[in-house]
């Protein structure tokens, strides 16, 4: 078994073996810092120790549901990467193990809910294009209840529900203005089919600075497949996206992302799984919207007065990994807003991990630490679609959370208006 695991994990087996067992990762791991963290096997360091033993001795047996359950306590937050003295890409190592597990177990290695979410793009694409009455029926409580029961999702899990319309239609009807600098926009599936208002807000905000967005051919980023360990699917999607986006780069265009997961996939993951010149070319051209907004504010191309604004910044896991928090805070404060506090606790969603019924208790425990830092009535900005949904779910809607660029667009367009209306922007 050790030989099979090592062969399937490839170079990431060597990464796991490099762990020096210092435990620095334990100090920042959201699942370790909970009520289960006293059990060594359920800690970040413990997972690496287990992998080392399985790779070297084949004990414990690595291709069992129990072993995978322990590895799945890594929710891919990436907080450990910055503190690891050996610079081991721990979440990628864990994803590599999941890939190995699925290669030996096949589709039975995925839970029913995980299997459902492998069809995430096609499901939300279909629902987003339904006529409003039929879409409302499909998103009604009884239908969602059945979906959650069948998939093994928690009753209170914040399942993404399409607001209607698609970005494809919006961009067909709205072309960049002549004379504007053009960026190619990689929206990913959530903004494309679930909340097109994210992309509309980006267009409106950047237009104020003389930037237009083109919408090239694109596919899902593959972040869900990455979480699950379905690397073959990740490679397929990465190849398709890189091929299309490299054509934009050749035109001299940067690739804009409005999701931290998209930024991570294009910039960090694609070059690793493809290891090609084109993937590195695309990665070098990726610009996160918060990086772009910060540079536009610094240069004076994006101006306004937000002296009336008080807000709390939630520094999400991926915001920290991508070093975006300081840029978000800097841009907002430069425009005159008052950042009351920056909170850095994990929300506990872990992408799809926190949606599953078997993980929900731990997800809520993790997120509860963040919720205690937030107060109703104070505008919260969080650069993550899933974090926003998680916080709103845990507070039963008492705290509304907004993406930074959505809030900025609304504040700069309608200075006296709360950004809540950003959620109701229509892409149709």
N, C-alpha and C positions, 0 to 999 in steps of 0.2 A: 504493500500500500504506500509506503514511503516513496518508493521509486515512481509510482504512478502519479502521486501528488506532486512530486518535484517536477516531473516531466510536464504535467498540465499547467502548473503555475509558472514554468519557465523562469525568466530572470527575477520574477517577484518572489520565488522561493529563496533565492540568494538574499533578497532584501529582508525577508523575515528572519533569516539566520543571522543577519548583521545586528539584530536587536541586542543591546548590552544590558537589558533588564533594569535600567535605572529608575523607571517609574515616573519620569517627568510627564509622560502622556496621561497618567492617572490624574494629575493635578488639574487637567483642563477637560477631561472627557465627560460629557453630560451624563451618560448612563452610569459611569463609574461613581460620579458624585451624587448618588442617590441611596436609597435604603438597601439596595442590593450590593453596594460597593464593598461591603465587608467580606464578600466571598471572592477569593483570589481569581477564580476562573471567570468571574463576571466583570473583571476590570480590563482596561485597555492593555496593560502590561500582561495580564493573565492570558489574553487572547493570543498575543504574540508568543508567549511561552508555550502554549498549547500547540501552536503551529510549528514552532521549532521542534518540539518533541515528535509531532506527527511526521515531520519531514525527515528527521534523523532516525527515528526508531519505529515509526508506524503506529505508535501508541501515544495517546488514545486513537482509536480507529477514526480517520478523518471523514469518511464518507457515510456518516450516520446523521439522522435528523437532530440528535442531541448536540453533536459537535457543531453542526451548522447553526443551531439555535443560539449557541454561545457566541459564535462569530457574528451573527446578525445583531448582536448588541452594539456593534459598531454602526452608527447611523450616518457615517460619511460626512460629519460636520467639518473635518479638516483642521480643527483646532490643534490637534496633536502635532501636525506637520511643523509648525513654527517653533515648538519647544523641544522637539526630538534632537538630541545632540548628534545622533548618527544620521540625521536627515533622511530617515526612512519614510516613504510615502505610505503611511500606515493604512489609510482608507483604500488606496489602490491595491495594496497587498490583500486586504480583506475581500475586495471585489474579485481579485484574481482567484482567491480560494473559492468563492461562490461559483465562478466560472468552472473551476475544476469539479466542484460538486455536481453541477448540472450536466457536465459532460459525462459523468458516470451514472447519474440517476435519470436523466432525461426530463421530460415535462413533469413527471411526478415529484421532482425536486422543488417545484413551486407550489405554494398554497393557492387555493382557488382565487382569493382576492388578488394575489400577485399575477396569476394567469389572466384575470380580467384586465388588469392595468397594463398588460402588454398590448392591449387593444385600445389604449387610452386615446391616441390620436384619432383613430377612425370613429370612436364613440363620440367624442366631443365635436368632431367635424360634422358628423351626421346631425347631432342635436342642434348645433349652431345654425344650420341651414333650414331647419323646420319652420313653418309658419308659426307666428307667436302663440296662437291658441294650442296648437299641437305641442309646441315646445314647453308651454306651461304645464300641460298634462304630463309630459314625460318627466318633468322636474317636480311634480307634485309630491307631497309627503308620502302617500302610499307607495308610489313607484320607487322613490328613493329608499324607503324602508325595506322593500323587497330586495333592491339592489344590494343594500348593506348586509342583509341577512344572508343572501346567497353568497356574497363575496367574503364574508367573515370580517366585515368592517364594523367598527364601534358605532353604537347608536348615535353618539354625539360627534362622530368624525365629520370634519368640514369637507365634504366631497365637492370638488370644483364643479360649478354649474354654469353653463354658457349663458351670457347675457343677451345673445342674439347678434347675428351679423358676423361677417368675417373681415379680416384685414385685406384679403385678396380683393374683395369688392370695393373697399374704401380706396385702395391704391389704384384700382382701375378708373375710379371716378375723380381722383385727386392727384394731379401730377405736380412735381416740383416747379416752382416759379422760375422763369428765365433769369439767369444771372446768379442764381443761388449755388453755393458749393454743395456738391452731391455726395452723400454717404450711402452705402448699401446697407439696408436694414435687415438684420437677421432677427426675426421676432420670436421664434420658437412656437410651440403649439399652444401654450397657455394664452399668450397675447393674440395669437392668430385666430383661435377658435373659441376660447373661453371668455377672455376679456379684451376684445379689440380696442376698448377705450384706452388701454395702456399704450398702444401704438399711436392712436389718434392724439393723445396728450403729448407724446414725444414729437410728433410732426408739428403740432401747434407751438410747442415751446421752442424748438430749434428754428422754426421759421422766423421767430423774433430776432434771431441772431444771423439770419441770412443763410441758413442751411436747409437744404431739401433732402428728402429721403427717397431713394429708389427701392423697389421691392423685387429683388431677384428671385429666381426659382430656388426653392429651399424645401427642406424636409425637417422632421422632428430632430432635435439635437441628440436624442438618445440617452438623456440623463436617467430616465427610469430604467432603461436596459442596463445602464452602467451600475446603478444601485443594485439591481438584481443579479448581476454577474453574467448577463447575456452579451458577451463581448463580440460574438459573431455578428449580432444585429447592430451593435455599436459601430463595428468596422464598416458594415454595409451603409449605414446612414452617414457616417463620417466621410466615406468615399464620395457619396452623392453630393453632400453639402460642400465638401472641399472642391469638387469639380466645378460646381456652379459658382461658388464664391470666389474662386481663383480668377475667374473671368472678370469679376468686378475689380479685383485688385490690379489686374493687368491694365485696367482702364484708369488706374491711379486713384481708386476710391478706397476709403477706409471702411471696415465692417463694423457697424454699430449694433450693440446688444443692449436690450433693456431688462435683461434678467441675469442675475449673478450666476445662475446655473449655466446659461448659454455662454457667458463670458468664460467660465471655467472649462466647459466642454471644448469650445473652439480654440482656446488659448493653451490649455494644459493637457487635455485628454487626447484630442485628435492627433497631435504630433507624436504622442506616445504610442497610440494603437496603430497608426499608419506608417510612421517613421519615413515620410516622403518629403521631397522638396516642396511640393504644393501645399501640404498640410502645414509646414513651417512658414510658408509664405502667407497663408491665410492667418495663422496664429499671430504673426508679426503685425498684421493690419487690423487686428481686433481692437476696438475702442469701446469701453463700457460707457453708458450714457452719463454716469456720475463723473467719470474722468473728463468727458467732453464738456459737461456743464461747468465743472470747476475751472477748466481752462478758458471757457467763454466768459465766465464771470471775472476771472483774473485779468483777462485782456480788455474788459470793458465792452465786449460785443453783446453780452447779455446783462441788461441793467434793470433796475427797479428798486422800489423802496418797500421793505417788509418790516418796517419799524413797529407795525401793529401786531406782529406775529410772535407768539410764544409756542415752542414745540419741544417735544422730547424725541431724541434720536435713539432708535433701537439699532445697535451695532450687531447685525446678524452674523452667523457663523461664516458664511461665504463673503460677507462684506469685510470681515476681519482677514480672511485668507487672501482676498484680492487687494487688501490695503485701500479700501474705498471709504471707510468711515471718516477719516480725517478730511478727505476731499468733500464729502457730503456736508460735514459740519462747516468747513471753511467756506464753501460756496454760499450756504444759507446765512452764515453770520456776516459775510461780506456784503450781502444784500440787505443787511440791517435787522434780520430776525434775531430773536433771543432764544438760544438753545438752553432750555432750563436744565437739562441733564442728558447725559449719554449713558444708556444702560446696555450691558453687554451679555446678559444671561441668555442661554439658549432657549428657544421656544418649545423644544421637544418634539417638533413635528418629524424631523428626519426624513423629509420628503414623503414617500408613501408609508414608511415604517410606522409612523404614529397614527395612521388611519386604521390599522388592523386591530381588531378587538383584543387579541392576545397581548398587544403592546400598549394599549391605550392607557392603562393605569400608570405605567412608567412614563409615558409621554406627558400625561397630565401632571405628574409629580415634578418632572423637569420644568415644564412650562409654568408651573405655579410659582416658581422662584422669580420668573420674569414678571408675571402678572402682579405680584406684590409690589413691584417697583413702579407700576403704572397707575395713574389716577384718571378716573372718568372725567371728561370735560377738557382734558389737555390733548392737543393734537399730537399724535404719535406718527413718526415717519420710520418705516422699516423697509429696507431694500430686499424684500423677498416676498413673492406671491404667497408661498405656503406659510411663512411666518405671519403674514397679515391675517390669513384665514384662521390660523391656529389661535392667535390672540383674540380675535373677535369671537371665536367659538368658546374659548375658555372663560371669557367675560360675558358670555351670552349677549353679545352685541352692545354692551355698555361702553366699550372702548373701540372706536373706529381707527383703523390703521391705514396709512396711505403710502404709496411709493413716493420717494422724494421728488422725482421729476413730475409726477402728476400734481402733487401739492404745489410745487413751484409754478407750474403752468397756470394753475387756477389762481394762485395768489397774484401772479404778475398780470393776468388777464382781468381779474375782478378783485382788486385789492381788499375789499371789505367782505369778501365771501369766504366761507369755510370750504375747504377742499373736499368735503363730503360729496359735493356734486360731481367730482371727478369720476366717481363710480357710475354715474348715470350717463356719461357721454355716449353717444350713439355712433356706431361705425356703419350703420346701414343708410 
